[in-house]
Amino acid sequence: MNKIGLFGIGLDTYWTQFDGLYNRLTGYQDEIRKKMESHGATIIDAGLVDNPQKASGAADLLKSNDVEMVFLFVSTYALSSTVMPVALDKLVKVHNLGLLFKLPVIKIC
């Protein structure tokens, strides 16, 4: 069975500015996870990453679960100075993703 990693990115300062946004976005991510699971895959959901600590934790979780592929759900704007440097360094840098997980990288733009 395939193990697929899933995580979303967002901006934590939005949660207090927009009532209900966090719950709505995590609900969307739950829908994505369920659709992926309906195809027989095991999904390792690292949650909604909205700060550097969560990015580091998501990277560690996905790496420790030896996922075969990683899907990123871009739910809102995310600051490159907070979330992405950690995520990129530890997990999803396009040029190193294949090396990290020993998988081919397919870039979809």
N, C-alpha and C positions, 0 to 999 in steps of 0.2 A: 504494500500500500504506500502511496506517495505521501510524504510529509511536506507540507507547504507552510511557510511562514507568512504571516500577515501582520502589518502594523499600519496605523494611521498617523498622520502628522497634523498638528494644529498649533494655535497660539494661545497659551494659557491665560494671557491677559484678556482675551475675549470672553471667557466664561462669566466674569462678573459684569461685563458690559452688556451682554446679550442673554437675557433670561431664557433658560432652556436649551441653549445652543449646544452645550457639551452633551447633554442627554440625547438630543436629536442626532448629533454626529456619531456618537457611540452606537446608537440604534441603527444608523446606516451601515456602520462597520459590522454589526451583528448580522444584518441582512446579507452582506457580502460573504461573511464566514459561512452562514447557513447554505447559501447557493453553492459555494465551493465544496462544502461537505456533502451536498446532495450528489456530487459526482464521484463520491467514494474516497476523497482525499482526507487525510488527517491534517487538521489545521492547527498550527501553533500560533495563537493570537496574542501578540505582544501588546495589544491595547492601543490607546491613542497617546502618541508621544508628543508632549507639548512643552518639554523643558529638557535641559541636558542630562539630568539624572535619569529621567525616563528613557531617553535615547540610549544611554549606556546600558540600562537594565534590559531594554528590548534587544539590543545587540547581543548581550550575554545569553539571554533566554533562547534566541533563535540559533545562535551558534551551539549552545549546549544541547539543543534538541536535534542537531544535525539535519536541519531541513534541506530539502532538495532544491527549493525555489523560494523566492521571497516576493510578495506582492506588497506594494506601498499604496495606501489609500490617502490621497491628498485631500483632506477635508476642508481646510482653511489655509490661509496664508500662514507661513511659519518663518520666523526670523532666522536667517542664516547664521547670525551671531550667537544664537542660543541652541537651537535644536540640531541643525544640520551638520555643523562641524563634528560633533560627537558621532552622529549616525553615519556620516560619510567616513570618518576615520575608522570606525569599528565595524561597519556593516555594509553599506550600500554604495561605496565608491565604484562607479561603473567599471573602471579598468581593473579593479582588484576583487570584485565580487566573485568572479569565477575562480580566482585563486583561493579565496577564503573558503568557499564551499566546494571547491574542486568541480565546478560546473561550467558549462559554456554560458556566456552572457549574451542575452538578446536585448538590444536597446530599442525601445519603442518610443518614438517621439510624437 
